[in-house]
Amino acid sequence: MVSGLLQGKLPLGNGRRAGNVKQRQCAHARPVVSEAARPGQDGFAKGHKQKNKQSEPARPVSTDALASYSQGISLSKELGYKPQEQTSVERPEMSKAMTPFRKTKIVCTIGPTSCSREDLFGLADQGMNVARLNMSHGDHKSHKAVVDLVKEYNKLNRNNVAIMLDTKGPEVRSGDVTEPIDMKPGAKYTFTIKEGADGKNGRISVNYDGFIDDVSVNDMLLVDGGMLSLKILEKTKQDVVCEVVDGGVMGSRRHLNIRGKSANLPAITDKDWLDLQFGIDVGVDYYALSFVRSADVIYELKAYLAKQGAAIGILPKIESADSVGHLSDILDAADGAMVARGDLGAELPVQEVPYWQSRIVQGCRKRGKPVIVATNMLESMITNPTPTRAEVSDIAIAVREGTDAVMLSGETAYGKFPYKSVSVMATVAKRTENAMLTYQGTRRFGSEESEPIDWIVAPKSESKSGSMTQPGLSEMFAYHATTMANTISTSLVVFSRKGHMPALLSHYRPDFPIYAFTENRDIQRRLALYHGITALYMNFSQDAEETFEKAIHELKSRGYVKGGQQVAIVQSGKQPIWRSASTHAIQVRQVAVDPKLSSEDD
């Protein structure tokens, strides 16, 4: 066994629509479309048929970017783990850089196509890391059934799936129309806040009384994110007269946006508060908070969670004109973020979306917080068995930018090919990761799309010897642990009760997997979102050596490591485990060779 002991300072080296269609005991708005064939573990069809299928108020923001980690990841529920096998067609020259698992995580939206036990378990086996509950559809009963299925699956220790509750948020919608309206370019229509306008005589109602105040003459009104667009010609106290620019068919309850503006509505509606409480009651791991306009709502929700004694990660969805204007403050306050490109591309010119995607991803990366890239990633696979080449490139770009996770929406909620969608996303992400290692080296040094990874809390040269704060020392240790593991081409094994050190190691994007052992089932689930982390549950004993041997045996039994291979064992973090509070250690040890195999080799 080779061991290194480091002490003190280290040398610096979504579209959402209401509905209530019941299918397979879950209520959702979309009809189920069956998948022709369910892929096996290799991701290809095996002939298995599915059965059905303005300025904000000044607020002191901590300059310590590790503030969100200062208490670790403190949760309190129960479940289990084993990551899926990942396979992809690799070229021979990839072999030296290949890693055993995909490191970019996959978020899947659960809906009519995927809410049954068989279908949800199939998605998890195929590569789903986070199950998304879209609160724009269904009811608490149907979502509770999904939560129960995820918990049941996790207890099987086949994989580790986190649960994310996505709030509906405030939405401006048109009212019901007696029949679909075929809007022709140049035609004029009136949108009114008066109730009862049903499309007759060119008058359509709007469900938001502040609509008149929010719009201005010459604004562009977008229907369903731009599927139709109308120019505002004039407005009165109750009516807005528009001329159709891009025509199409207008149905009932269509989503409305004003290009470049956000509706002056509270970010958390009465329905959202009920849904958030539901999330606390059933034990979700993350909230995806819709239409966040400033950091204020995040602080408000954190205060509410503190009173409830709940520790749920808050991921604001950056999808409005106001949110990009307050991006830095929002990311400082949050536990991560989601790039919600659907509404973002409606409120901003569509050509601005790639720029802001990169800004959001890099903003989270610099803060050491997880980030999800979402919306339209494999949209064509809702109805087609193969993706477009542009969609494949879209996934690859998100991976190269350094996102922690990519998300599927309708593809897995109501599409024809949910399993193939997950398989394609997993394969493209894995291939891109291996290509980056082969042709560009360690990701933390950056790429064309990703800036170099830097300190979250930069070391200060004026600090006195031994006076560095714990967060800064832990980060420096994570940096050098990653460097050591990359140098000897090995995985990192870390023991954690609160998830602090695994998150720091993930920030530095080691070349090989991070195996995080924890005795907290909720920390295990929450780590499922973080890039490169495979979280495993294990009870720690009082003896460090006994626990190390038990962990290595577990890794061997799962096929993650093999005899003769080296692993780097990390001991660090805010709460000492088998060490004094002032000591941080890395052990590089060789996995014992099975005696039977050793004798056969002889």
C-alpha positions, 0 to 999 in steps of 0.5 A: 500500500502506498499512502500519502498524508497531507496536513495543513496547507497543501502546495499549489499545483419544458412546455406545460399544459393542464390536463387530467387524463388517467392512464396506468393509474397516473393522471397526465395531460398527454395521451400514451403512445406505445413504443415499438420495441424496448431496448435491452441493456445494450441500448438496441431493440430486443423485440420487447413490446410495451403494454401501453405506451427592474432592480431587486432590493439590495441583499447581502450575498455571501462571497463564499461560493461554498456557502451552499456546502457549508452545512453539507448535503443534509437530508433525511430519507431512505433508499439504495444504489447500483449504477447501470452498465454503459455501453457504446461503440468505441474506436480502438484508439479510445481504449487508453482514455475510456472510463467505465461509466458515463459521468454526465447524468440523465434527468427523465420526465415521468408521464403516461409512457413511463409511470408504471412499475415496469416502465419506470424500472426500465428507464432506471436500468437504461440510465435514468439518474433523476426522475422529474415530476412535472407538476403542470400535469397530474395530481398529488396521488399520481405523483406520489405513486411515482415517488413510491416506485422510485423508492422501491427501485432504489431499495433493489440497489440496482441504481441510484435515482434522485427525485426532482419536483418541477413546479408549474409556476405562474403562466399566462394563458389564453382562455377556451375557444369554441373551435380552433382558430386558423390565424392567417398572417395580417389578420387582426385579433383582440386579446382581452382580460374580460371573461367569456371571450371564446374566439368568436368575432376575433376576441380571445380571453387571457387569464391574467389581469395584469396582461394589459399593464405588462404589454406595450405597442409594438411588442411581439406576443408569442403563442406556445413559445413562438409557434404563432406570433402577433404584433401588438398594435394598440391597447385599451383598459381591457383589450390588446389588438394584435396583427398576426405575423406568423400564422397557425392554428390557435387552440384553447389555453395556449401559453402566452409570452411577450418577447423580452419581458416577464409577466409581473406575477409572483414566482411561487403561486398558491398551487406551487406552495401546495406542491412544494409542501407535497414535496416535503411530505413525500421526500423529494431531493430537488425542486426545479423552481419555475420562472424565477425572476430574482434571488428573493424567491429563493431566499423565501423558499429556503426560509420556508424549508428551514422552518419545516426542517427540510433540506431540499436542493433548490434549482431555479429554472433560468427561463425568463428575461428577468432571470438572466438580468439577475443571473449572478445573484440567483446562482449565488443564492441557489443550490444549482440551476436548470437551463430551461431553453423553451421559455428562455427562447420565447422571452429572448430572441432565439439566437441568444439561447446558446450564449445564455446556456453557456453563461448559466453552465459556466456560472454553476461550474465556477460555483461548484453547483450542479447544472441541468441543460433541458428542453428539446434535446431529443424532441424528434424522438417523441415520434421517431426512433432515431434522433436528428444529427443536430440533436446529437450535436446538441447533447455533445455540446452540453457535455463539452460545456461541462453540464452535470446533467441533460434532461428529457421531457416529452421524450420519456413522458409521453413519447413513442420511444422512451427507452431509446431516447435514454439510450441515445442520450447516454451513448452520445454523452459517453462517447463525447466524454471519452473523445474529450479525454482522448483528444483534449485531456482533462476536462478541467483545463477547458475546451472550445465550449468550456472555460478552465475550472478554477477555485471556488474559494481561491487561496489567499496569499496573505493568509497566515500559515495554518489559518486557511478556513475549512472550506478553502482547505477542503477545496485545495485538498479536492484539487490535489486529490483529483490531480493525483488520481488523474496522474496515476489513472485511477478512481477516487473513493471517498467516505462522506456523511454530508456529501461535501467532499464528493461535491468538491471532487466532482467540481474538479471533474476527475478523469475517472469515477468518484465512488462516494460511500455514505451511510445516509440514504438521502445523501446517496440519492442527492449525489445522483445529480452530480457529474461523475459520482457513483454513490453507494450506501454503506454503514461505517464501522468504528475501524477505518481499515475495516471500512476501507476493506469493506468498501473495496470489496463492494466495488469489486463485487459490483465490477467497478474495480478489479484485483491489482488496480489502484484506487485513491481513498480520500479522507477529508471534509467538514466532519472528520471520519476516523481522523482528527479535525486538522488532518486530511489524507489520501491513501493510494492502495492496490486492490487485492488480487483474488487468491484463486485468480492469482494461483491460476495466473501462476 
